[in-house]
Amino acid sequence: MDQLETRELVYFVAVAEELHFSRAAERLGMAQPPLSRAVSRLERRIGVRLLERTSRRVELTTAGVVFLNDCRRLLRGLDAAVQRTRRAAGPARLVIAVRPGTGSGLLAQVLRSHEGVEPELVFTDDQAGALRDGTAEVAILCMDSADLTDLQTTEVAEEYPVALLPHDHPLAHRTAVSTADLRQEPAYLKRCPPIGLDEIVDRVALGRLIAVVGSAAADRLTREVVAVPVTDLPATTLALGWLPKTSRPEVIAFARTVQRIAADRGSAQLLSEKAS
C-alpha cells in the first residue's frame, strides 16, 4: 500500500469529529465533493470502511473509531516533532511544565540557583501532555495522577495538601479543614486556575479565590493568606519527568539541579524533625 499522506489523515479527522461532510469541508476551507472523494479513496487504499453514510447521518465504524484515535496521536506527534525541531534550531531554551501551586517552594529555589539556560514556566493541569506535544522539555509531575508512560522520571519531593484562605476568613483559624468545609465556600475552586502561584495568592488575599495547593507553597505566602492542612486529601509524590529520546544537555543539567536541591531540602527537614 502506498504511504498515506498527512492531509488524508487531517481530512478524515475533520469528518470523524464533525460527523458531517459539509461542516467538515467548511472547517477545512474546501468544497464538499473533493473531501468526500478523498475519504472514499482513503478507505479504498487501506481496505477498510471507516464511516457509515446515509442520507441523514454519518457514523464511525468500529474500525473508524480505532483509526481516529491513531490519527489524532500521529498528528499530535507530528506537531510535537515540528516544535522540537524549531526549538533545536533556535536559541537554547528550557521550558518547564508545572501545575499551579505544585512544587512551588522547590521550584522557586531551583530557579534561583540553576546555572545555564534560564527556564521558562508553562502552567498547566496536563504536564505530561505538555511534554508529549513539545510544549515543554521537562515537567514537575504528580506521580499519583499523571500518565508516566514513555517518560523518564525521578522522585524529588512529597507535598501535603493545604487550603489557601484569606487571613480573616473563619476557616483560617482552624488547625485543619476538609473538602466538605471548602465546598461550602463560594470562592472555592476544586482545580486551581492555570496561573502562577503569585497570582493565586493575590486572588486569595482579595477574597476572590480559595484553592488547595501543595504544602511547599506556604514558603511563599504573604501575611494576608493562610495555609490550612486539608485532612481528607492524600499527600502527593512529586517527580521530575522528561522524554528520554528528546533530552538535551539543558534538560539533564536542570534535572541534576532539582535532584540536588530536593536532597538538600529533605536532609534539612530530617534534621529539623530530629531536633524537635
Secondary structure, DSSP 4 states (H G I P E B T S, - for coil): -PPPPHHHHHHHHHHHHHT-HHHHHHHHTS-HHHHHHHHHHHHHHHT---EEE-SS-EEE-HHHHHHHHHHHHHHHHHHHHHHHHHHHHSS---EEEE-TTSSHHHHHHHHHH--SSPPEEEE-S-HHHHHHTTS-SEEEEETTTS--TT-EEEEEEEE-EEEEEETTSGGGGSS-B-HHHHHTSTTB-SS--SS-HHHHHHHHHTTS-BEEEEGGGGGG--TTEEEEEBTTS--EEEEEEE-GGG--HHHHHHHHHHHHHHHHHHHHHHHHHHH-
